[in-house]
Amino acid sequence: MAEPLPPFHYHPDPVATGSVELSERECRACARARNFIYVGPVYAEDALTETFCPWCIADGRAAELFDAEFGDVGWGVPPGVPATVTDEIARRTPGFHSWQQGQWLYHCGDGCAFLGAVGRAELEDYPDARESLRRECEGYGWGQREINAYVDSLSKEGSPTAYLFRCLVCGTHLAYSDSD
């Protein structure tokens, strides 16, 4: 029986989001097969896909041994977010695959929890996230008709898609969209 995954503050269920999968592969950092392997992005000099167990990501061993990061958090970070937050997200939190390079969202001076990819249907349960997508599109100079058509075209499995986050301070849901 597999041991429970370590808790990740900013990515509460990496199995459900597809960033961690069941596997008998050995971790490159600890040389153990622990029934789970990380399959998300790795930013490092060497190609390191599907080579780390979640425990070595959580305790920072994988990042330290291979100078690796698991998410791109160096841009779009609002003022006031402590470097300890961005370090934890980049180096001790499973990242996620996206069409372009993924981005992490922030709110209330902290990183948000990544909940997964969503489409139009899933967004029905998150009107605050839907509104954040509308604001994103307004930033592109789109009119209401274009925005409505775009948000209605979002697909959890296809392109364009949205990535859902929840603020750990106030509970607000946020999302951003991406396409191939």
C-alpha positions as CSV (number, residue, x, y, z in Angstrom):
1,M,0.0,0.0,0.0
2,A,1.3,3.4,-0.9
3,E,2.1,5.9,1.8
4,P,0.1,9.1,1.8
5,L,1.5,11.9,-0.3
6,P,3.2,14.8,1.6
7,P,1.0,17.8,1.9
8,F,1.5,20.7,-0.5
9,H,0.3,24.0,0.7
10,Y,0.0,25.5,-2.8
11,H,-1.0,22.4,-4.7
12,P,-3.4,20.5,-2.5
13,D,-4.1,17.5,-4.8
14,P,-1.4,17.0,-7.4
15,V,-2.8,13.5,-8.3
16,A,-6.2,15.0,-9.2
17,T,-4.6,17.7,-11.3
18,G,-2.4,15.2,-13.1
19,S,0.9,16.5,-11.8
20,V,1.6,13.3,-9.9
21,E,0.8,9.8,-11.1
22,L,1.0,6.3,-9.7
23,S,4.3,4.7,-10.8
24,E,7.0,2.2,-9.8
25,R,9.7,4.4,-11.2
26,E,12.6,5.3,-8.9
27,C,13.1,8.8,-7.8
28,R,16.4,10.3,-9.1
29,A,16.9,12.2,-5.9
30,C,16.4,9.5,-3.3
31,A,16.6,6.4,-5.4
32,R,13.4,5.0,-4.0
33,A,10.3,3.7,-5.8
34,R,7.5,5.1,-3.7
35,N,4.4,4.4,-5.9
36,F,4.1,8.0,-7.1
37,I,6.2,10.1,-9.5
38,Y,5.9,13.7,-10.5
39,V,5.1,14.2,-14.2
40,G,4.8,18.0,-14.3
41,P,7.3,20.5,-15.7
42,V,10.9,20.7,-14.4
43,Y,13.1,23.7,-15.2
44,A,16.7,22.6,-14.9
45,E,19.9,22.2,-17.0
46,D,19.3,18.4,-17.5
47,A,16.1,16.8,-18.9
48,L,14.5,15.6,-15.7
49,T,10.9,14.7,-16.6
50,E,9.2,12.0,-14.5
51,T,12.2,11.5,-12.3
52,F,11.2,12.8,-8.8
53,C,9.0,11.5,-6.1
54,P,6.6,14.0,-4.4
55,W,8.5,13.6,-1.1
56,C,11.8,14.9,-2.7
57,I,9.9,17.9,-4.1
58,A,8.2,18.6,-0.8
59,D,11.4,18.6,1.3
60,G,13.4,20.5,-1.3
61,R,15.9,17.7,-2.0
62,A,15.1,17.5,-5.8
63,A,15.4,21.3,-6.2
64,E,18.7,21.4,-4.2
65,L,20.4,18.4,-5.8
66,F,19.5,19.3,-9.4
67,D,19.1,23.1,-9.1
68,A,15.5,22.5,-10.4
69,E,12.3,24.5,-10.2
70,F,8.8,23.1,-10.9
71,G,7.0,26.3,-11.8
72,D,7.9,29.7,-13.3
73,V,7.1,32.1,-10.6
74,G,9.7,34.8,-11.4
75,W,7.2,37.1,-13.2
76,G,3.8,38.6,-12.4
77,V,4.4,38.4,-8.7
78,P,2.7,41.3,-7.0
79,P,4.6,43.5,-4.6
80,G,4.5,42.3,-1.0
81,V,4.5,38.6,-1.8
82,P,7.4,37.3,0.3
83,A,10.4,35.5,-1.4
84,T,9.7,32.5,0.9
85,V,6.3,32.1,-0.9
86,T,7.8,32.2,-4.4
87,D,10.6,29.9,-3.3
88,E,8.2,27.3,-1.9
89,I,6.1,27.4,-5.1
90,A,9.0,27.2,-7.4
91,R,11.2,24.7,-5.6
92,R,8.9,22.6,-3.2
93,T,5.5,22.5,-5.0
94,P,4.5,20.4,-7.9
95,G,4.0,22.5,-11.0
96,F,1.5,21.8,-13.8
97,H,1.5,21.5,-17.6
98,S,-0.1,24.2,-19.6
99,W,-0.3,25.0,-23.3
100,Q,2.2,27.8,-23.0
101,Q,4.5,28.2,-19.9
102,G,2.3,28.1,-16.8
103,Q,2.0,30.9,-14.4
104,W,1.1,30.9,-10.7
105,L,-1.6,33.3,-9.4
106,Y,-1.3,35.4,-6.2
107,H,-3.9,37.1,-4.0
108,C,-3.9,38.8,-0.6
109,G,-0.1,38.9,-0.5
110,D,0.2,35.1,-0.8
111,G,0.4,32.4,-3.5
112,C,-2.9,30.8,-4.4
113,A,-3.6,27.0,-4.3
114,F,-3.7,25.4,-7.8
115,L,-6.9,23.4,-8.2
116,G,-6.5,22.3,-11.9
117,A,-7.6,22.9,-15.4
118,V,-11.2,24.0,-16.0
119,G,-13.4,24.7,-18.9
120,R,-16.7,26.5,-19.4
121,A,-18.8,23.8,-17.6
122,E,-16.5,23.7,-14.5
123,L,-16.4,27.5,-14.3
124,E,-20.2,27.5,-13.6
125,D,-19.3,26.6,-10.0
126,Y,-16.8,29.4,-9.7
127,P,-18.4,32.8,-10.7
128,D,-15.5,34.7,-9.2
129,A,-13.0,32.8,-11.3
130,R,-15.1,33.4,-14.4
131,E,-15.1,37.1,-13.6
132,S,-11.3,37.1,-13.3
133,L,-11.1,35.6,-16.8
134,R,-13.5,38.3,-18.1
135,R,-11.1,40.9,-16.6
136,E,-8.2,39.2,-18.3
137,C,-9.9,39.4,-21.6
138,E,-10.9,43.1,-21.1
139,G,-7.1,43.7,-20.6
140,Y,-6.7,42.6,-24.2
141,G,-9.1,45.2,-25.4
142,W,-11.9,42.7,-26.3
143,G,-15.5,43.6,-26.4
144,Q,-18.2,41.9,-24.4
145,R,-19.3,39.7,-27.4
146,E,-15.7,38.5,-27.9
147,I,-15.2,37.9,-24.2
148,N,-18.5,35.9,-23.9
149,A,-17.6,33.8,-26.9
150,Y,-14.1,33.1,-25.6
151,V,-15.1,32.2,-22.1
152,D,-17.8,29.9,-23.5
153,S,-15.2,28.2,-25.7
154,L,-13.0,27.1,-22.7
155,S,-12.4,23.4,-22.4
156,K,-10.9,21.4,-19.5
157,E,-9.4,18.9,-22.0
158,G,-8.6,21.1,-25.0
159,S,-7.6,24.6,-26.1
160,P,-8.3,27.2,-24.9
161,T,-8.5,26.1,-21.3
162,A,-8.3,27.9,-18.0
163,Y,-6.3,27.1,-14.8
164,L,-8.2,27.5,-11.5
165,F,-6.7,28.8,-8.3
166,R,-8.1,29.6,-4.8
167,C,-6.8,32.3,-2.5
168,L,-5.5,30.7,0.7
169,V,-6.3,33.9,2.7
170,C,-9.9,34.9,1.6
171,G,-11.0,32.0,-0.5
172,T,-11.6,33.9,-3.7
173,H,-11.2,31.8,-6.9
174,L,-9.1,33.1,-9.7
175,A,-8.3,31.7,-13.1
176,Y,-6.2,32.6,-16.2
177,S,-6.6,31.2,-19.7
178,D,-4.2,29.6,-22.1
179,S,-4.3,28.1,-25.6
180,D,-2.1,26.3,-28.0
